Each structure stands twice: as C-alpha cells, then as structure tokens.
Amino acid sequence: MTMEAQEAYFHDWKNREEIAESMLPLIGRLYRDHGVVTMVYGRSLVGGSTIDILKAHRFARQILENELSVRETAPILQAMAAMQLAPARVDIGKLTVRYLAQAGGTDLAGFVRQELAPVNTGKGSLLQEPKDVVLYGFGRIGRLLARILIEKAGGGDKLRLRAAVVRKGSPDDLAKRASLLRRDSVHGPYQGTITVDEEHNAIIANGNMIRIIYADAPENVDYGQYGIHDAILIDNTGKWRDREGLGRHLKAKGIAQVVLTAPGKGDVPNIVFGVNNELITPEETIFSAASCTTNAIVPVLKAVNDKFGIENGHVETCHSYTNDQNLIDNYHKKERRGRSAPLNMVITETGAAKAVAKALPELAGKLTGNAIRVPTPNVSLAILNLTLGRETSVAELNAYLRDISLDSPLQNQIDFTNSPEVVSSDFVGSRHAGVVDSVATIVEGNRCVLYVWYDNEFGYSAQVVRMVAKMAGLELPCFPN
C-alpha cells in the first residue's frame, strides 16, 4: 500500500469524524427541545458519542450494499433541525436511503419536510406534564432502571424518576446508595454526575432529584407529601406477585399504576413488550413485565412461529448467577441453589417456558424448559430446540431473523450477530431483549436450534422502561413510514 493510500484512509476518517461531531449538538437539541429520537436503522443516536454515530452508520451495511456515510445523513439531520418537529422517532438512515432512491437530485429540505409533514406541527410534548415514576426497591434492576429513566428524561417533559423506596440501612445509607448508582462492577460507571442532598434525603443524578424514602410496607408511604401524584410504581423487589399483594401499592396516596419486574401470578397481565402490548390499557392498574428469560425468548419464538410454525420444543437457559445465590456453600430453600454460585454450574428450574403461553397463547403446552446457573455475573444464553411446521435451512432461517432484527416491529427486541468470535461479555449493556447468534444456528429438516444471548439485567430493564413509557402514553410515531 502506498503512502498516499494510507493518508487517504486517515483523511477520510478525520473528515467523517468531524461531520459526526457536528451532528451531536443537533441530535441533542432535537431530543431535549422537541422530543425527537434520532436513529440509524433502529440504533438510537441520542446520548451517544462521535464514535457511536460512526459505528451506527457502519452497522447499516448489514442491510445496504455499501456502508452508510455521515456525509449523506448529516444534511437530512440539518434539515430536521430547521423544522418545528413534534415528538417522534426519526430514522435518518432510512430517510437517506429513500431520498437517494426516490428523490435524489431534488430539493433535500423539501423532501424531508414532505416525509415528516405529520409531525412538522410545532407541537410540544405528548404529555401535558411529566409522568412521575417511583421505584420500589433499589437493587440490581432498580438501579439500572434509574440509569435508563434519567437518561430518557430529555427536556423533563417525559418520564420523571421521583423516588426510590427502600428499607433503612446504616447511618450512611444515602451515601452508600448513591455510590452504588455511581459505580457498577458489571455495567461500569454512571455516565453523568451524582451528588447527595442530605436535607431532602435525595440523590441528584444529572439534575434529577430522586427522593430516597424509607418504608417497611407499601401502604405506609404518603407519596403526596413529596409532590408525587398519579405515579407509575415499579416494584423490583419481587416480594409480591399477585394482584392482592401488588394492590397494596395502590392504597398509598400518589400511586396510580404498578409494574412488577418478575413473572406475575393469577390474573396479573404478563407483558413482553413488542409482543402483547395490546394488553396495556388505561383501565388496568397492575402489570407484570414477566422475566428476563421470557422477554429474551418470546420475541424470537413469535417471529419463528409466524413464518415457520412451531410444533414443540425445549428451552434451556444458561443463566448468570443472581444475588439470591450464595458465594460459598450455605443454606438455600431451593434445591442446589445453596451451593457456591461462582464455583459451580447449578441445575435449577425456570418458569420461562410455561410463561411463554401468557404472551403467546398459541404456544401453550408446546414447550418445556430448564435452567443451568453458570458462574458469570451477567449475560445469559437461551438455547431454543424447536420442531418447526415445515422444513427450512440455516441460510433461510438466519436471513429471516436478520431481517426481523433490522426492520420490523420487533427490531428493538431482537438483535442479530454474525460474528464467529463473540462471547457473553460482548453483550453486556445490550438494550435488546435478546440477540440471535446466527453462527451457532443449527437446522436439520424441520428441526432447528437457536442460540439467543441476553443481558438479563440491562436488556430486561430496557424492556421494562419501554413498557412504562407506553403506560404513560409516550408512544412515539416512527418515520419514515
């Protein structure tokens, strides 16, 4: 390679990096001032870095013949910034491709105005006032929910995390909880600033005041005294799972709806966001977000069943250990769970296979399931061994799931990888419910085995927040249509 060629690579990179840097303030302003989420083929650019923007454009090569360039998308973004847009999700990658295919050479600003005409209204927030959110519990899932909710606060007119309810600990309880939010051994440092307000017993995260409320029972809290009204409460303790137990939260002043971050019992609706959202209605006050494993496998099962049909199957999960297990051997009420989590693989049960039927009734009685707890702190793997309604091939099945992950109503739930080198730690922080490992796919006639990775903490938390946003009426229209 000549020196000129090497310099050309570097010059091209610097130019694209400069353009991406110029896009950052536009993306931020559109989000804060207009509630517009800028995306590239399903990848959100909000809150990202220059490198994140460039990587999202490179990701688009999985769909397009050539890599999408910021030189092509930046003018689209600039045209959007000059408009008075209402809240929406706008995919500048898809808009760019449509412009080049249909309207190349015509007035770009006019094309963008035409495509986004339904939201070029100058209207503000979808909500008249921010929707209060309360966390009941502030453990692994609670703190990740806090991170995502704060990140999505935008201009303050969306979901607002107002409080976290916990049991009183040591005298320095507030400082300890702030520190746990600030630092995480798995997910890394919090991307922002965190301070404590001892006078109000609150954590201040990126300007969001989160009251830390001490209580020993759901009905004993008067949220109204903290200025919290008609809130959605997310119970991430798992202590109560039926309507009677979760209904205790509704007796507290200031709470309007309850979400459980565990499988619900009885007649509590179990929601896997992206699959059975129609069950979320204003009339219902209690919902379950099912389990992390159910959220990981149900979207993939739905996609496969829709095209190929599923006769029967078995789901095996290699699940990271959780904090209810022991560091070293000690008593546990469940079989085998008392043995050391970081030193053993532990066979245990999972209700995920049976729970599938609550989101996909058409698969009732068709699946069995079991679980193996493995000595990793995060990211799990579901192995779906399925008998299909017709024969297929590895190429056909993978191509179909790839397309679903890139451009479908399930693209926020299903991700896709074709790398032969990925391992579990590569999926820490994934916001998808599950990631299909296409290299591992096996097909023989009408039988297939699919491997689905999932961040059982962060990916699940992202699903919960999507669900809460819909409950609050924050469903954004997507463009281009």
Kinemage of the C-alpha trace (Angstrom):
@kinemage 1
@onewidth
@group {chain A} dominant
@subgroup {mainchain}
@vectorlist {calphas} color= white
{ca met a 1} P 0.000 0.000 0.000
{ca thr a 2} L 1.334 3.395 -0.971
{ca met a 3} L 1.765 6.260 1.450
{ca glu a 4} L -0.914 8.156 -0.492
{ca ala a 5} L -3.420 5.349 0.105
{ca gln a 6} L -2.634 5.273 3.816
{ca glu a 7} L -3.116 9.023 4.052
{ca ala a 8} L -6.395 8.729 2.150
{ca tyr a 9} L -7.763 6.337 4.797
{ca phe a 10} L -6.762 8.691 7.593
{ca his a 11} L -8.067 11.797 5.830
{ca asp a 12} L -11.391 10.064 5.175
{ca trp a 13} L -11.667 9.101 8.856
{ca lys a 14} L -10.911 12.624 10.086
{ca asn a 15} L -13.496 14.069 7.716
{ca arg a 16} L -16.220 11.651 8.825
{ca glu a 17} L -15.312 12.209 12.478
{ca glu a 18} L -15.630 15.979 12.008
{ca ile a 19} L -19.063 15.588 10.415
{ca ala a 20} L -20.212 13.258 13.214
{ca glu a 21} L -19.049 15.825 15.788
{ca ser a 22} L -21.184 18.458 14.080
{ca met a 23} L -24.202 16.141 14.322
{ca leu a 24} L -24.001 15.727 18.102
{ca pro a 25} L -25.473 19.116 19.135
{ca leu a 26} L -28.281 18.765 16.575
{ca ile a 27} L -29.213 15.326 17.894
{ca gly a 28} L -29.160 16.629 21.465
{ca arg a 29} L -31.239 19.712 20.687
{ca leu a 30} L -33.845 17.750 18.745
{ca tyr a 31} L -34.218 15.408 21.713
{ca arg a 32} L -34.277 17.965 24.525
{ca asp a 33} L -36.353 20.652 22.806
{ca his a 34} L -38.625 18.575 20.588
{ca gly a 35} L -38.636 15.030 21.973
{ca val a 36} L -37.274 13.690 18.672
{ca val a 37} L -35.241 10.468 18.905
{ca thr a 38} L -32.753 10.323 16.019
{ca met a 39} L -31.899 6.822 14.828
{ca val a 40} L -29.942 4.935 12.183
{ca tyr a 41} L -31.600 1.654 11.271
{ca gly a 42} L -33.014 1.168 14.742
{ca arg a 43} L -29.889 2.339 16.612
{ca ser a 44} L -30.594 5.433 18.705
{ca leu a 45} L -28.010 8.206 18.437
{ca val a 46} L -29.321 10.130 21.453
{ca gly a 47} L -26.713 10.462 24.180
{ca gly a 48} L -24.097 8.791 22.019
{ca ser a 49} L -20.572 9.853 21.150
{ca thr a 50} L -18.956 10.662 17.833
{ca ile a 51} L -17.739 7.078 17.618
{ca asp a 52} L -21.230 5.762 18.417
{ca ile a 53} L -22.602 7.718 15.453
{ca leu a 54} L -19.969 6.307 13.104
{ca lys a 55} L -20.493 2.755 14.376
{ca ala a 56} L -24.256 3.046 13.887
{ca his a 57} L -23.662 4.074 10.281
{ca arg a 58} L -21.317 1.138 9.770
{ca phe a 59} L -23.941 -1.189 11.255
{ca ala a 60} L -26.261 -0.239 8.391
{ca arg a 61} L -24.003 -2.142 5.996
{ca gln a 62} L -25.816 -5.296 7.159
{ca ile a 63} L -28.798 -4.040 5.161
{ca leu a 64} L -27.276 -1.892 2.456
{ca glu a 65} L -24.738 -2.945 -0.150
{ca asn a 66} L -22.427 -0.161 0.959
{ca glu a 67} L -21.691 1.468 4.293
{ca leu a 68} L -23.971 4.412 5.056
{ca ser a 69} L -21.996 7.657 5.289
{ca val a 70} L -22.455 10.585 7.647
{ca arg a 71} L -21.829 12.742 4.585
{ca glu a 72} L -25.230 11.549 3.349
{ca thr a 73} L -27.168 11.607 6.619
{ca ala a 74} L -25.873 14.898 8.051
{ca pro a 75} L -27.823 17.049 5.541
{ca ile a 76} L -31.008 15.156 6.480
{ca leu a 77} L -30.349 15.914 10.147
{ca gln a 78} L -29.671 19.574 9.392
{ca ala a 79} L -32.982 19.830 7.545
{ca met a 80} L -34.766 18.291 10.540
{ca ala a 81} L -33.113 20.764 12.908
{ca ala a 82} L -34.562 23.641 10.899
{ca met a 83} L -38.112 22.338 11.378
{ca gln a 84} L -40.523 22.642 14.308
{ca leu a 85} L -40.989 18.942 14.925
{ca ala a 86} L -43.287 17.250 17.405
{ca pro a 87} L -42.048 14.197 19.378
{ca ala a 88} L -41.201 11.270 17.097
{ca arg a 89} L -38.634 8.615 16.247
{ca val a 90} L -36.898 9.545 13.022
{ca asp a 91} L -34.548 7.115 11.285
{ca ile a 92} L -32.165 9.282 9.294
{ca gly a 93} L -30.592 6.167 7.786
{ca lys a 94} L -33.849 5.048 6.200
{ca leu a 95} L -34.719 8.622 5.204
{ca thr a 96} L -31.364 8.987 3.466
{ca val a 97} L -31.743 5.755 1.525
{ca arg a 98} L -35.271 6.720 0.495
{ca tyr a 99} L -34.083 10.144 -0.651
{ca leu a 100} L -31.228 8.710 -2.718
{ca ala a 101} L -33.517 6.094 -4.281
{ca gln a 102} L -36.613 8.193 -4.923
{ca ala a 103} L -35.717 11.832 -4.891
{ca gly a 104} L -32.000 12.156 -5.452
{ca gly a 105} L -31.179 15.476 -7.063
{ca thr a 106} L -34.377 17.162 -5.877
{ca asp a 107} L -34.618 19.639 -3.023
{ca leu a 108} L -33.479 17.724 0.063
{ca ala a 109} L -35.092 20.091 2.573
{ca gly a 110} L -38.377 19.809 0.691
{ca phe a 111} L -38.131 16.020 0.707
{ca val a 112} L -37.580 15.962 4.487
{ca arg a 113} L -40.491 18.351 5.077
{ca gln a 114} L -42.751 16.121 2.999
{ca glu a 115} L -41.682 12.914 4.762
{ca leu a 116} L -42.055 14.437 8.238
{ca ala a 117} L -45.123 16.564 7.497
{ca pro a 118} L -47.339 14.762 10.076
{ca val a 119} L -45.003 15.862 12.892
{ca asn a 120} L -43.904 19.219 11.455
{ca thr a 121} L -46.522 20.844 13.649
{ca gly a 122} L -44.525 22.715 16.256
{ca lys a 123} L -46.426 20.880 18.981
{ca gly a 124} L -44.553 20.084 22.153
{ca ser a 125} L -44.673 17.121 24.499
{ca leu a 126} L -47.021 14.158 24.161
{ca leu a 127} L -47.857 14.669 27.846
{ca gln a 128} L -49.375 17.746 29.453
{ca glu a 129} L -46.998 17.248 32.372
{ca pro a 130} L -44.206 14.775 33.204
{ca lys a 131} L -45.258 11.324 34.378
{ca asp a 132} L -43.978 10.529 37.860
{ca val a 133} L -42.209 7.195 38.326
{ca val a 134} L -41.351 5.551 41.655
{ca leu a 135} L -39.000 2.615 42.185
{ca tyr a 136} L -39.957 0.253 44.998
{ca gly a 137} L -36.596 -1.341 45.629
{ca phe a 138} L -33.164 -0.103 44.556
{ca gly a 139} L -31.194 -3.267 43.862
{ca arg a 140} L -29.617 -4.545 40.642
{ca ile a 141} L -32.661 -3.951 38.439
{ca gly a 142} L -33.786 -0.853 40.335
{ca arg a 143} L -30.503 0.980 39.786
{ca leu a 144} L -30.379 0.080 36.091
{ca leu a 145} L -33.951 1.301 35.706
{ca ala a 146} L -32.815 4.536 37.344
{ca arg a 147} L -29.950 4.902 34.861
{ca ile a 148} L -32.247 4.451 31.860
{ca leu a 149} L -35.046 6.651 33.206
{ca ile a 150} L -32.635 9.507 33.950
{ca glu a 151} L -31.071 9.145 30.515
{ca lys a 152} L -34.524 9.411 28.917
{ca ala a 153} L -35.615 12.461 30.919
{ca gly a 154} L -34.886 14.664 27.899
{ca gly a 155} L -36.288 18.141 28.452
{ca gly a 156} L -38.092 16.994 31.589
{ca asp a 157} L -41.489 16.518 29.944
{ca lys a 158} L -41.439 12.725 29.776
{ca leu a 159} L -40.971 10.064 32.456
{ca arg a 160} L -39.535 11.565 35.654
{ca leu a 161} L -37.999 9.321 38.277
{ca arg a 162} L -39.106 10.930 41.524
{ca ala a 163} L -38.311 8.461 44.299
{ca ala a 164} L -36.923 5.095 45.342
{ca val a 165} L -38.390 3.268 48.326
{ca val a 166} L -36.038 1.125 50.404
{ca arg a 167} L -35.583 -0.233 53.910
{ca lys a 168} L -33.395 1.905 56.165
{ca gly a 169} L -29.871 0.630 56.416
{ca ser a 170} L -26.817 2.113 58.111
{ca pro a 171} L -26.453 5.777 59.161
{ca asp a 172} L -24.654 6.469 55.868
{ca asp a 173} L -27.407 4.748 53.880
{ca leu a 174} L -27.923 7.633 51.441
{ca ala a 175} L -24.235 7.921 50.550
{ca lys a 176} L -23.944 4.158 50.040
{ca arg a 177} L -26.940 4.034 47.699
{ca ala a 178} L -25.603 6.989 45.728
{ca ser a 179} L -22.261 5.226 45.412
{ca leu a 180} L -23.918 2.044 44.122
{ca leu a 181} L -25.691 4.095 41.460
{ca arg a 182} L -22.437 5.862 40.561
{ca arg a 183} L -20.331 2.694 40.179
{ca asp a 184} L -21.219 -0.794 38.983
{ca ser a 185} L -18.810 -3.721 38.711
{ca val a 186} L -20.646 -5.110 35.669
{ca his a 187} L -22.039 -2.093 33.833
{ca gly a 188} L -19.304 0.399 34.638
{ca pro a 189} L -19.501 3.975 35.922
{ca tyr a 190} L -22.650 6.046 35.631
{ca gln a 191} L -22.497 8.374 32.636
{ca gly a 192} L -23.222 11.621 34.430
{ca thr a 193} L -22.931 13.372 37.778
{ca ile a 194} L -24.325 12.163 41.088
{ca thr a 195} L -24.472 14.107 44.347
{ca val a 196} L -26.488 13.731 47.538
{ca asp a 197} L -28.893 16.191 49.145
{ca glu a 198} L -28.919 15.180 52.792
{ca glu a 199} L -31.509 17.793 53.753
{ca his a 200} L -34.098 16.185 51.475
{ca asn a 201} L -32.579 12.680 51.713
{ca ala a 202} L -32.224 12.598 47.953
{ca ile a 203} L -29.830 11.600 45.205
{ca ile a 204} L -29.302 14.220 42.496
{ca ala a 205} L -28.446 12.472 39.214
{ca asn a 206} L -27.959 14.694 36.162
{ca gly a 207} L -30.215 17.267 37.803
{ca asn a 208} L -32.950 14.752 38.642
{ca met a 209} L -33.875 14.736 42.337
{ca ile a 210} L -34.597 11.162 43.453
{ca arg a 211} L -36.030 11.037 46.958
{ca ile a 212} L -34.890 8.047 48.995
{ca ile a 213} L -37.924 7.049 51.059
{ca tyr a 214} L -37.680 4.554 53.896
{ca ala a 215} L -40.660 2.255 54.419
{ca asp a 216} L -41.380 -1.287 55.563
{ca ala a 217} L -44.727 -1.758 53.789
{ca pro a 218} L -46.231 -0.470 50.503
{ca glu a 219} L -49.294 1.152 52.036
{ca asn a 220} L -47.286 3.074 54.631
{ca val a 221} L -45.946 5.701 52.215
{ca asp a 222} L -47.650 9.020 51.531
{ca tyr a 223} L -46.117 9.957 48.194
{ca gly a 224} L -48.233 13.090 48.055
{ca gln a 225} L -46.073 14.760 50.690
{ca tyr a 226} L -43.161 14.513 48.237
{ca gly a 227} L -45.170 16.102 45.435
{ca ile a 228} L -45.669 12.760 43.694
{ca his a 229} L -49.058 12.250 42.021
{ca asp a 230} L -50.625 9.615 39.731
{ca ala a 231} L -47.292 7.822 39.579
{ca ile a 232} L -46.343 4.544 37.971
{ca leu a 233} L -44.627 2.451 40.646
{ca ile a 234} L -42.140 -0.217 39.554
{ca asp a 235} L -41.842 -2.941 42.184
{ca asn a 236} L -38.475 -4.606 41.616
{ca thr a 237} L -38.381 -6.469 44.925
{ca gly a 238} L -40.364 -9.490 43.702
{ca lys a 239} L -41.847 -9.839 47.172
{ca trp a 240} L -45.457 -9.622 45.970
{ca arg a 241} L -46.500 -11.195 42.676
{ca asp a 242} L -50.292 -11.442 42.748
{ca arg a 243} L -52.995 -8.804 42.439
{ca glu a 244} L -53.706 -8.746 46.163
{ca gly a 245} L -50.088 -8.162 47.164
{ca leu a 246} L -49.263 -5.674 44.420
{ca gly a 247} L -52.555 -3.906 45.069
{ca arg a 248} L -51.156 -2.747 48.405
{ca his a 249} L -49.139 -0.155 46.476
{ca leu a 250} L -52.363 1.352 45.121
{ca lys a 251} L -53.511 2.077 48.671
{ca ala a 252} L -50.660 4.563 49.022
{ca lys a 253} L -51.516 8.158 48.162
{ca gly a 254} L -49.955 9.185 44.847
{ca ile a 255} L -49.745 5.802 43.072
{ca ala a 256} L -51.943 5.130 40.027
{ca gln a 257} L -50.419 2.006 38.429
{ca val a 258} L -47.995 -0.755 39.394
{ca val a 259} L -45.444 -2.710 37.346
{ca leu a 260} L -43.823 -5.889 38.675
{ca thr a 261} L -40.347 -6.809 37.404
{ca ala a 262} L -40.943 -10.539 37.802
{ca pro a 263} L -43.494 -13.054 36.494
{ca gly a 264} L -46.954 -12.186 37.772
{ca lys a 265} L -49.317 -14.724 39.283
{ca gly a 266} L -53.041 -15.204 38.909
{ca asp a 267} L -54.776 -12.747 36.606
{ca val a 268} L -51.948 -10.186 36.537
{ca pro a 269} L -51.223 -9.448 32.835
{ca asn a 270} L -47.691 -10.553 31.882
{ca ile a 271} L -46.352 -8.203 29.221
{ca val a 272} L -43.461 -8.919 26.871
{ca phe a 273} L -43.055 -5.560 25.222
{ca gly a 274} L -43.217 -5.779 21.450
{ca val a 275} L -45.367 -8.916 21.527
{ca asn a 276} L -48.573 -8.404 23.534
{ca asn a 277} L -48.673 -4.639 24.089
{ca glu a 278} L -52.389 -4.597 23.377
{ca leu a 279} L -52.955 -5.804 26.954
{ca ile a 280} L -51.698 -2.451 28.256
{ca thr a 281} L -54.833 -0.368 28.766
{ca pro a 282} L -55.609 2.653 30.964
{ca glu a 283} L -58.245 0.616 32.799
{ca glu a 284} L -55.733 -1.952 34.101
{ca thr a 285} L -53.727 -0.815 37.125
{ca ile a 286} L -51.362 -3.755 37.696
{ca phe a 287} L -48.978 -5.310 35.185
{ca ser a 288} L -46.056 -7.730 35.195
{ca ala a 289} L -43.042 -7.314 32.913
{ca ala a 290} L -42.509 -11.105 33.051
{ca ser a 291} L -38.924 -12.363 33.483
{ca cys a 292} L -35.682 -11.563 31.695
{ca thr a 293} L -35.645 -15.007 30.069
{ca thr a 294} L -39.264 -14.766 28.937
{ca asn a 295} L -38.515 -11.367 27.388
{ca ala a 296} L -35.480 -12.808 25.610
{ca ile a 297} L -37.147 -15.835 24.054
{ca val a 298} L -40.736 -14.763 23.346
{ca pro a 299} L -39.950 -12.254 20.546
{ca val a 300} L -37.772 -14.849 18.774
{ca leu a 301} L -40.383 -17.562 19.268
{ca lys a 302} L -43.082 -15.273 17.895
{ca ala a 303} L -41.008 -14.436 14.827
{ca val a 304} L -40.218 -18.095 14.148
{ca asn a 305} L -43.786 -19.233 14.760
{ca asp a 306} L -45.219 -16.545 12.476
{ca lys a 307} L -43.203 -17.778 9.482
{ca phe a 308} L -42.433 -21.441 10.087
{ca gly a 309} L -44.834 -22.581 12.803
{ca ile a 310} L -43.652 -24.313 15.985
{ca glu a 311} L -44.880 -27.833 16.739
{ca asn a 312} L -42.988 -28.284 20.007
{ca gly a 313} L -39.669 -27.523 21.618
{ca his a 314} L -37.409 -27.268 24.648
{ca val a 315} L -35.817 -24.132 26.093
{ca glu a 316} L -32.580 -24.472 28.065
{ca thr a 317} L -31.100 -21.368 29.645
{ca cys a 318} L -27.516 -20.951 30.766
{ca his a 319} L -28.274 -18.181 33.225
{ca ser a 320} L -25.803 -15.986 35.086
{ca tyr a 321} L -25.917 -16.378 38.829
{ca thr a 322} L -28.064 -13.918 40.742
{ca asn a 323} L -27.778 -12.311 44.155
{ca asp a 324} L -30.134 -14.807 45.786
{ca gln a 325} L -27.399 -17.459 45.439
{ca asn a 326} L -24.502 -17.964 47.825
{ca leu a 327} L -20.852 -17.017 47.353
{ca ile a 328} L -19.891 -20.182 49.231
{ca asp a 329} L -21.982 -23.193 50.210
{ca asn a 330} L -24.772 -22.285 52.605
{ca tyr a 331} L -28.440 -22.970 53.218
{ca his a 332} L -30.966 -22.114 50.481
{ca lys a 333} L -34.617 -23.127 50.464
{ca lys a 334} L -34.418 -24.246 46.820
{ca glu a 335} L -32.647 -27.389 45.661
{ca arg a 336} L -28.960 -26.954 44.705
{ca arg a 337} L -29.165 -23.147 44.986
{ca gly a 338} L -27.283 -23.265 48.280
{ca arg a 339} L -24.080 -24.355 46.567
{ca ser a 340} L -21.404 -21.798 45.701
{ca ala a 341} L -22.519 -19.717 42.700
{ca pro a 342} L -19.069 -18.655 41.412
{ca leu a 343} L -17.640 -22.179 41.733
{ca asn a 344} L -20.360 -24.318 40.166
{ca met a 345} L -22.808 -24.807 37.359
{ca val a 346} L -26.135 -25.353 39.091
{ca ile a 347} L -29.113 -27.098 37.514
{ca thr a 348} L -32.334 -25.410 38.563
{ca glu a 349} L -35.853 -24.787 37.341
{ca thr a 350} L -37.226 -21.960 35.209
{ca gly a 351} L -40.794 -20.921 34.622
{ca ala a 352} L -39.917 -19.198 31.348
{ca ala a 353} L -41.211 -21.974 29.076
{ca lys a 354} L -44.620 -22.044 30.758
{ca ala a 355} L -44.690 -18.248 30.901
{ca val a 356} L -44.389 -18.100 27.110
{ca ala a 357} L -48.056 -19.065 26.848
{ca lys a 358} L -49.101 -15.928 28.736
{ca ala a 359} L -47.665 -13.785 25.944
{ca leu a 360} L -48.117 -16.273 23.086
{ca pro a 361} L -51.220 -18.393 23.825
{ca glu a 362} L -50.751 -20.256 20.534
{ca leu a 363} L -47.661 -21.953 22.027
{ca ala a 364} L -49.432 -23.165 25.181
{ca gly a 365} L -48.329 -26.689 26.084
{ca lys a 366} L -45.755 -26.880 23.296
{ca leu a 367} L -42.585 -26.015 25.228
{ca thr a 368} L -40.607 -27.453 28.122
{ca gly a 369} L -37.802 -25.669 29.915
{ca asn a 370} L -34.960 -25.931 32.380
{ca ala a 371} L -32.064 -23.759 33.536
{ca ile a 372} L -28.407 -24.005 34.464
{ca arg a 373} L -26.972 -21.241 36.639
{ca val a 374} L -23.415 -20.607 35.478
{ca pro a 375} L -20.506 -18.772 37.180
{ca thr a 376} L -20.747 -15.463 35.312
{ca pro a 377} L -22.267 -12.313 36.875
{ca asn a 378} L -24.266 -11.141 33.855
{ca val a 379} L -25.429 -12.098 30.339
{ca ser a 380} L -27.253 -15.361 29.821
{ca leu a 381} L -27.867 -17.698 26.899
{ca ala a 382} L -31.154 -19.313 25.878
{ca ile a 383} L -30.966 -22.394 23.667
{ca leu a 384} L -34.186 -22.981 21.719
{ca asn a 385} L -34.517 -26.541 20.394
{ca leu a 386} L -37.577 -26.412 18.150
{ca thr a 387} L -39.566 -28.647 15.826
{ca leu a 388} L -40.989 -26.438 13.101
{ca gly a 389} L -44.105 -26.732 10.997
{ca arg a 390} L -42.049 -27.074 7.816
{ca glu a 391} L -38.512 -27.700 6.667
{ca thr a 392} L -36.065 -24.839 6.341
{ca ser a 393} L -32.325 -24.203 6.159
{ca val a 394} L -29.714 -22.328 8.159
{ca ala a 395} L -29.499 -19.698 5.436
{ca glu a 396} L -33.259 -19.131 5.237
{ca leu a 397} L -33.809 -19.068 8.996
{ca asn a 398} L -30.885 -16.736 9.672
{ca ala a 399} L -31.801 -14.401 6.820
{ca tyr a 400} L -35.345 -14.138 8.133
{ca leu a 401} L -34.267 -13.383 11.714
{ca arg a 402} L -31.691 -10.889 10.442
{ca asp a 403} L -34.393 -9.024 8.535
{ca ile a 404} L -36.676 -9.056 11.584
{ca ser a 405} L -33.889 -7.568 13.711
{ca leu a 406} L -33.158 -4.799 11.220
{ca asp a 407} L -36.546 -3.577 10.077
{ca ser a 408} L -39.678 -4.862 11.794
{ca pro a 409} L -41.900 -4.122 14.805
{ca leu a 410} L -39.582 -6.422 16.799
{ca gln a 411} L -36.312 -4.661 15.923
{ca asn a 412} L -35.985 -3.244 19.452
{ca gln a 413} L -36.455 -6.706 20.944
{ca ile a 414} L -34.411 -8.910 18.600
{ca asp a 415} L -30.791 -8.184 17.743
{ca phe a 416} L -28.593 -10.300 15.476
{ca thr a 417} L -24.901 -11.119 15.289
{ca asn a 418} L -22.956 -12.991 12.630
{ca ser a 419} L -19.558 -12.789 14.308
{ca pro a 420} L -17.813 -16.116 14.973
{ca glu a 421} L -15.809 -14.551 17.816
{ca val a 422} L -18.438 -13.161 20.221
{ca val a 423} L -18.711 -14.357 23.819
{ca ser a 424} L -21.043 -13.481 26.673
{ca ser a 425} L -19.229 -10.349 27.862
{ca asp a 426} L -19.696 -8.772 24.425
{ca phe a 427} L -23.393 -8.396 25.190
{ca val a 428} L -23.091 -6.547 28.494
{ca gly a 429} L -25.188 -3.418 28.112
{ca ser a 430} L -27.267 -4.710 25.199
{ca arg a 431} L -30.653 -2.977 25.192
{ca his a 432} L -32.324 -5.650 23.117
{ca ala a 433} L -34.364 -8.356 24.801
{ca gly a 434} L -32.255 -10.981 23.035
{ca val a 435} L -29.503 -11.355 20.420
{ca val a 436} L -29.630 -14.213 17.897
{ca asp a 437} L -26.195 -15.815 17.455
{ca ser a 438} L -26.518 -16.771 13.789
{ca val a 439} L -23.181 -18.576 13.583
{ca ala a 440} L -24.453 -21.130 16.105
{ca thr a 441} L -27.784 -21.799 14.353
{ca ile a 442} L -28.402 -25.483 13.549
{ca val a 443} L -31.064 -26.757 11.130
{ca glu a 444} L -31.873 -30.310 10.088
{ca gly a 445} L -35.075 -30.662 8.112
{ca asn a 446} L -37.844 -29.188 10.243
{ca arg a 447} L -35.765 -29.145 13.423
{ca cys a 448} L -33.663 -26.195 14.488
{ca val a 449} L -31.566 -24.996 17.402
{ca leu a 450} L -31.287 -21.258 18.017
{ca tyr a 451} L -28.891 -19.590 20.450
{ca val a 452} L -30.111 -16.308 21.941
{ca trp a 453} L -27.850 -14.170 24.145
{ca tyr a 454} L -29.388 -11.654 26.528
{ca asp a 455} L -28.205 -9.170 29.113
{ca asn a 456} L -30.501 -10.423 31.842
{ca glu a 457} L -30.085 -7.126 33.705
{ca phe a 458} L -29.783 -4.254 31.232
{ca gly a 459} L -31.731 -5.689 28.315
{ca tyr a 460} L -34.575 -6.600 30.634
{ca ser a 461} L -34.530 -3.161 32.265
{ca ala a 462} L -34.794 -1.546 28.823
{ca gln a 463} L -37.882 -3.669 28.135
{ca val a 464} L -39.443 -2.539 31.425
{ca val a 465} L -38.880 1.131 30.561
{ca arg a 466} L -40.427 0.631 27.108
{ca met a 467} L -43.467 -0.822 28.818
{ca val a 468} L -43.718 2.024 31.339
{ca ala a 469} L -43.427 4.570 28.526
{ca lys a 470} L -46.430 3.026 26.779
{ca met a 471} L -48.397 3.032 30.033
{ca ala a 472} L -47.639 6.747 30.332
{ca gly a 473} L -48.813 7.451 26.789
{ca leu a 474} L -45.323 8.055 25.432
{ca glu a 475} L -45.528 6.000 22.258
{ca leu a 476} L -43.724 7.971 19.585
{ca pro a 477} L -44.698 7.804 15.903
{ca cys a 478} L -41.918 6.410 13.714
{ca phe a 479} L -40.637 7.899 10.458
{ca pro a 480} L -40.243 7.228 7.631
{ca asn a 481} L -43.454 5.236 7.369
